[in-house]
Amino acid sequence: MITARGLSRSFTTKRGVVEAVKGVDFSVAEGEIVGFLGPNGAGKTTTLRMLTTLIDPTAGEATVAGCDLRTDPVGVRRRIGYVAQSGSTLPEARAGEEIVDHARLYGLSREVATKRGADLFTQLDLDGLWERQCRSMSGGQRRRLDIAMGLVHEPSLVFLDEPTTGLDPQSRANLWEHIRGLRDRLGTTVFLTTHYLDEADALADRLMVIDHGTIVATGTPAELKRQVSGDAVSVVVSDAGRVEDAVRAAKELPGAEGTLADGETVRFRIEDGGAALPALLRRLDADGIALTSVEVRRPTLDDVFLSLTGRSLRDEPAA
C-alpha cells in the first residue's frame, strides 16, 4: 500500500540546509495498522506531509495507494483519506453538511454522499447528530466526524495524525475501537501517528520509529519490547543504611545489568525477573535486609523509545 525508497526532504533556513528526513526506506502492507512514532523534530510530520502530497520530496521515490508520489500526486489524493491533527470542520456548519460537502469534492453525487455519510455516522456512533452544529459537538464527536470525512470517499488508505489528542480517556478508548473497525470491517489500511505509547501498543500491528530523520526501528510492539534487555526489577529497602548491601546482592545475580540505587530503591534489569527474584529474596533475607516492596515490570514501549532515541515520549507534546 505504501513503498518508500530513499525518501528525503531538506529545508533551507537562515542557518543553512536542514535535512528533516534522510533517505528513509519502508513499506506498509494492505490492511495493516502501522504506528509511526518519533520525538519532536525527528522527521515524523515531514514524512507524513510528503506521503499525503502536502510537500514534495527533495529526493527519493514512493508509491502510495498504487500511485507514484512524484508523477501522480492527484491520483494519490483521490485514493487516500487524511485526518489532520487540528481537524477540518467549520464550527458553524452542520455535521451532515460537512460530510456531504467533503464527499462532493471527490466527485460523489449528493445522493451517494448522503448515503455514505449516514452509514459512517452509524458506524462511528454519530447517529442523531446529522443536523447538529459542529461547535456544539463534544471533542470525541468532532474527532469521529473528522474520521468520517476522511473515509466518505472510501479510500483504501487513511492517514490519521494524532487522532486522539485532547480527548478524555473514555473518548480515546472509544475511538480506538472505531480505528480498529476501519481495518476489521472495511479493510482500510491505517497509517497512524501518535505520541501516546499506550495507543500505539493497543492499535498498531507494526511500529516504525523515526529519529534524526532516519528509521531507527521497525517491528511489532512485542518484537520491539524484546529488544530491551530484560525485565525491570526494583526493591525498596526498609533500612536506608542497608541499601549498598542490597546493591551488592543484586549485582551478584547472573545476568543482572544496570544495577543502581535511587534513595532506598535498588533497580536493575535481568532477562527473566520472575525467575531471578526468588534467589535475590533468599539472599537478602539471609543477610537480614528487610524490604518494603518488590516490583517486576516487563519492558514497555516507553523503555523501547528511550533506548532507541535517548528520550521518553511520555512527556513529549504533540507536534
C-alpha positions as CSV (number, residue, x, y, z in Angstrom):
1,M,0.0,0.0,0.0
2,I,3.0,2.3,0.7
3,T,6.5,1.8,-0.6
4,A,9.2,4.5,0.0
5,R,12.8,4.3,-1.2
6,G,15.3,6.9,-0.3
7,L,12.6,9.4,0.6
8,S,14.2,12.7,1.7
9,R,13.3,16.2,2.5
10,S,15.5,19.2,3.3
11,F,14.7,22.8,4.1
12,T,16.8,25.9,3.6
13,T,16.9,28.2,6.6
14,K,18.9,31.2,7.7
15,R,21.3,28.8,9.4
16,G,21.7,26.6,6.3
17,V,20.2,23.4,4.9
18,V,18.3,21.2,7.4
19,E,17.8,17.6,6.5
20,A,14.5,16.8,8.1
21,V,14.2,13.3,6.5
22,K,17.3,11.5,5.4
23,G,16.5,8.8,2.8
24,V,14.0,6.6,4.6
25,D,13.0,3.2,3.2
26,F,9.9,1.4,4.4
27,S,6.8,-0.4,3.2
28,V,3.2,-0.7,4.5
29,A,1.2,-3.7,3.5
30,E,-2.5,-3.6,2.6
31,G,-4.8,-4.0,5.6
32,E,-2.1,-3.1,8.2
33,I,-2.4,-0.6,11.0
34,V,1.0,1.0,11.2
35,G,2.1,3.3,14.1
36,F,4.6,5.9,13.2
37,L,6.5,7.2,16.2
38,G,9.1,9.9,16.8
39,P,10.1,12.7,19.1
40,N,9.6,16.3,18.1
41,G,11.9,17.3,15.3
42,A,12.6,13.7,14.3
43,G,11.1,13.9,10.8
44,K,7.7,12.3,11.6
45,T,5.5,15.2,10.5
46,T,7.6,15.9,7.4
47,T,7.4,12.2,6.3
48,L,3.6,12.3,6.8
49,R,3.3,15.5,4.8
50,M,5.3,14.0,1.9
51,L,3.2,10.9,1.8
52,T,0.0,12.9,1.7
53,T,1.3,15.2,-1.1
54,L,1.3,18.3,1.1
55,I,5.0,18.9,0.4
56,D,7.3,17.5,-2.3
57,P,10.2,15.2,-1.5
58,T,13.7,16.6,-2.1
59,A,14.9,13.1,-3.2
60,G,13.8,9.5,-3.4
61,E,10.6,8.0,-4.6
62,A,7.4,6.5,-3.2
63,T,4.3,4.7,-4.3
64,V,1.2,5.5,-2.2
65,A,-2.1,3.6,-2.8
66,G,-0.8,2.4,-6.2
67,C,0.1,5.9,-7.4
68,D,3.6,7.4,-7.9
69,L,4.0,10.2,-5.3
70,R,6.0,12.4,-7.7
71,T,4.3,11.9,-11.1
72,D,0.7,11.3,-9.9
73,P,0.0,13.3,-6.8
74,V,-3.6,13.8,-7.8
75,G,-4.1,10.1,-8.0
76,V,-2.7,9.7,-4.5
77,R,-5.1,12.3,-3.2
78,R,-8.0,10.6,-4.8
79,R,-7.2,7.3,-3.2
80,I,-6.3,8.3,0.4
81,G,-8.0,9.8,3.4
82,Y,-6.3,12.3,5.6
83,V,-7.4,13.3,9.1
84,A,-5.3,16.2,10.3
85,Q,-4.4,16.7,13.9
86,S,-6.1,20.1,14.1
87,G,-9.3,18.8,12.5
88,S,-11.1,20.4,9.5
89,T,-14.7,21.2,10.5
90,L,-16.2,24.6,10.5
91,P,-17.8,25.5,13.9
92,E,-20.9,27.0,12.4
93,A,-21.5,24.2,9.9
94,R,-23.9,21.3,10.5
95,A,-22.2,17.8,10.7
96,G,-24.2,16.3,7.8
97,E,-23.4,19.3,5.6
98,E,-19.7,19.0,6.3
99,I,-19.5,15.3,5.3
100,V,-21.6,15.8,2.2
101,D,-19.7,18.8,1.0
102,H,-16.4,17.0,1.6
103,A,-17.6,14.0,-0.4
104,R,-18.7,16.3,-3.2
105,L,-15.1,17.5,-3.5
106,Y,-14.2,13.9,-4.5
107,G,-16.9,13.9,-7.3
108,L,-19.6,11.9,-5.4
109,S,-23.2,12.8,-6.1
110,R,-25.2,14.3,-3.3
111,E,-27.3,11.2,-3.1
112,V,-24.3,8.9,-2.7
113,A,-22.6,11.3,-0.3
114,T,-25.6,11.4,1.9
115,K,-26.0,7.6,2.0
116,R,-22.3,7.0,2.7
117,G,-22.3,9.8,5.3
118,A,-25.3,8.3,7.1
119,D,-23.6,4.8,7.1
120,L,-20.5,6.3,8.6
121,F,-22.4,8.2,11.2
122,T,-23.9,4.8,12.3
123,Q,-20.5,3.0,12.3
124,L,-18.9,5.8,14.3
125,D,-21.6,6.3,16.8
126,L,-22.8,9.7,15.4
127,D,-26.4,8.8,15.0
128,G,-28.7,11.7,15.7
129,L,-26.1,14.3,15.1
130,W,-26.6,15.0,11.3
131,E,-28.2,18.4,11.9
132,R,-26.0,19.3,14.9
133,Q,-23.7,22.3,14.5
134,C,-20.0,21.2,14.9
135,R,-19.4,23.8,17.6
136,S,-22.0,22.1,19.9
137,M,-20.5,18.6,19.5
138,S,-18.1,17.1,22.1
139,G,-14.4,16.7,21.3
140,G,-14.8,12.9,20.7
141,Q,-17.8,13.5,18.4
142,R,-15.9,16.1,16.4
143,R,-12.9,13.8,16.1
144,R,-15.2,10.9,14.9
145,L,-16.7,13.4,12.4
146,D,-13.2,14.2,11.1
147,I,-12.6,10.5,10.6
148,A,-16.0,10.1,8.8
149,M,-15.0,13.0,6.5
150,G,-11.7,11.2,5.8
151,L,-13.5,8.0,4.9
152,V,-16.6,9.1,3.0
153,H,-14.9,8.6,-0.4
154,E,-14.0,5.1,0.6
155,P,-10.2,5.4,0.5
156,S,-8.1,2.2,0.6
157,L,-5.6,4.0,2.8
158,V,-6.2,6.6,5.6
159,F,-3.6,8.7,7.4
160,L,-4.6,9.6,11.0
161,D,-2.4,12.4,12.5
162,E,-2.6,12.3,16.3
163,P,-6.3,11.2,16.2
164,T,-6.9,11.3,20.0
165,T,-5.0,14.4,21.1
166,G,-7.0,16.3,23.6
167,L,-9.6,13.6,24.2
168,D,-10.6,12.3,27.7
169,P,-9.7,8.6,28.4
170,Q,-13.2,7.3,27.7
171,S,-13.3,9.1,24.3
172,R,-9.8,7.8,23.5
173,A,-10.8,4.2,24.2
174,N,-14.0,4.5,22.2
175,L,-12.1,6.0,19.2
176,W,-9.6,3.1,19.4
177,E,-12.4,0.7,18.7
178,H,-13.5,2.7,15.7
179,I,-10.0,2.8,14.3
180,R,-9.7,-1.0,14.7
181,G,-13.0,-1.2,12.9
182,L,-11.6,0.6,9.9
183,R,-9.4,-2.3,9.2
184,D,-11.6,-5.1,10.5
185,R,-14.9,-4.0,8.9
186,L,-13.8,-2.0,5.9
187,G,-10.4,-3.4,5.1
188,T,-8.8,0.0,5.3
189,T,-5.0,0.4,5.7
190,V,-4.3,2.8,8.5
191,F,-1.1,4.9,8.9
192,L,-1.2,6.4,12.4
193,T,1.0,9.0,14.1
194,T,0.6,9.3,17.8
195,H,2.6,10.5,20.9
196,Y,0.6,8.1,23.2
197,L,2.6,4.9,23.5
198,D,-0.3,3.0,25.0
199,E,-2.3,3.9,21.9
200,A,0.5,2.6,19.6
201,D,0.7,-0.6,21.7
202,A,-3.0,-1.2,21.6
203,L,-3.7,-0.3,17.9
204,A,-0.7,-0.9,15.7
205,D,0.1,-4.2,14.0
206,R,3.6,-2.8,13.4
207,L,5.5,0.2,14.6
208,M,8.1,2.4,12.9
209,V,10.3,4.7,15.0
210,I,12.0,7.7,13.3
211,D,14.7,9.8,14.9
212,H,17.0,12.4,13.4
213,G,15.4,11.8,10.0
214,T,16.0,8.1,9.8
215,I,14.0,5.0,10.6
216,V,15.8,3.5,13.7
217,A,13.5,0.6,14.4
218,T,10.5,-1.3,12.9
219,G,8.6,-4.3,14.2
220,T,5.6,-5.4,16.1
221,P,5.2,-3.9,19.6
222,A,6.2,-7.3,21.1
223,E,9.3,-7.5,18.9
224,L,10.4,-4.1,19.8
225,K,9.9,-4.8,23.5
226,R,12.1,-7.9,23.2
227,Q,15.0,-5.7,22.1
228,V,15.1,-4.1,25.5
229,S,17.4,-6.2,27.7
230,G,15.3,-7.9,30.3
231,D,12.6,-7.1,32.9
232,A,12.9,-4.1,35.2
233,V,13.2,-5.2,38.8
234,S,13.0,-2.8,41.8
235,V,13.2,-3.5,45.5
236,V,12.7,-0.9,48.2
237,V,14.9,-1.5,51.3
238,S,13.3,-0.7,54.7
239,D,16.6,0.4,56.3
240,A,18.4,3.1,54.2
241,G,21.7,2.0,55.8
242,R,21.5,-1.4,54.1
243,V,20.9,-0.1,50.5
244,E,24.5,-0.7,49.4
245,D,24.4,-4.2,50.8
246,A,21.3,-4.8,48.7
247,V,23.0,-3.4,45.6
248,R,25.9,-5.8,46.0
249,A,23.5,-8.7,46.4
250,A,21.7,-7.7,43.2
251,K,24.9,-7.3,41.2
252,E,25.8,-10.9,42.1
253,L,22.8,-12.2,40.3
254,P,23.8,-13.9,37.0
255,G,22.7,-11.6,34.1
256,A,21.8,-8.5,36.2
257,E,22.5,-5.3,34.4
258,G,22.4,-1.6,35.2
259,T,22.2,-2.1,39.0
260,L,21.8,1.2,40.8
261,A,20.4,2.8,44.0
262,D,17.8,5.5,43.9
263,G,17.2,6.5,47.5
264,E,16.0,3.4,49.3
265,T,15.1,1.7,45.9
266,V,17.5,-0.7,44.2
267,R,16.9,-1.1,40.4
268,F,18.3,-3.5,37.8
269,R,17.4,-5.3,34.6
270,I,17.6,-9.0,34.1
271,E,16.4,-11.4,31.4
272,D,13.6,-13.2,33.5
273,G,12.8,-11.1,36.5
274,G,10.2,-13.5,37.9
275,A,12.7,-16.4,37.8
276,A,15.6,-14.4,39.3
277,L,13.7,-12.7,42.1
278,P,13.4,-15.7,44.5
279,A,17.2,-16.1,44.6
280,L,17.6,-12.4,45.4
281,L,14.9,-12.5,48.1
282,R,16.6,-15.5,49.8
283,R,19.9,-13.7,49.7
284,L,18.5,-10.5,51.2
285,D,16.6,-12.5,53.9
286,A,19.8,-14.4,54.8
287,D,21.7,-11.1,55.1
288,G,18.9,-9.6,57.3
289,I,17.9,-7.0,54.8
290,A,14.2,-6.2,55.1
291,L,12.2,-4.9,52.1
292,T,9.2,-2.6,51.9
293,S,8.1,-3.6,48.4
294,V,9.2,-5.6,45.3
295,E,8.2,-5.0,41.7
296,V,9.0,-6.8,38.4
297,R,7.9,-4.9,35.3
298,R,8.0,-6.2,31.7
299,P,9.6,-3.8,29.1
300,T,7.2,-1.1,27.8
301,L,7.2,0.8,24.6
302,D,8.5,3.8,26.6
303,D,11.5,1.7,27.5
304,V,12.0,0.9,23.8
305,F,11.6,4.5,22.8
306,L,14.1,5.6,25.5
307,S,16.7,3.0,24.4
308,L,16.3,4.0,20.7
309,T,16.2,7.8,21.0
310,G,17.6,8.6,24.4
311,R,14.3,10.4,25.1
312,S,11.0,9.4,26.7
313,L,7.9,10.0,24.6
314,R,5.6,10.2,27.6
315,D,6.2,13.9,28.2
316,E,6.6,14.8,24.5
317,P,3.9,17.3,23.4
318,A,2.1,16.6,20.2
319,A,3.7,18.0,17.1
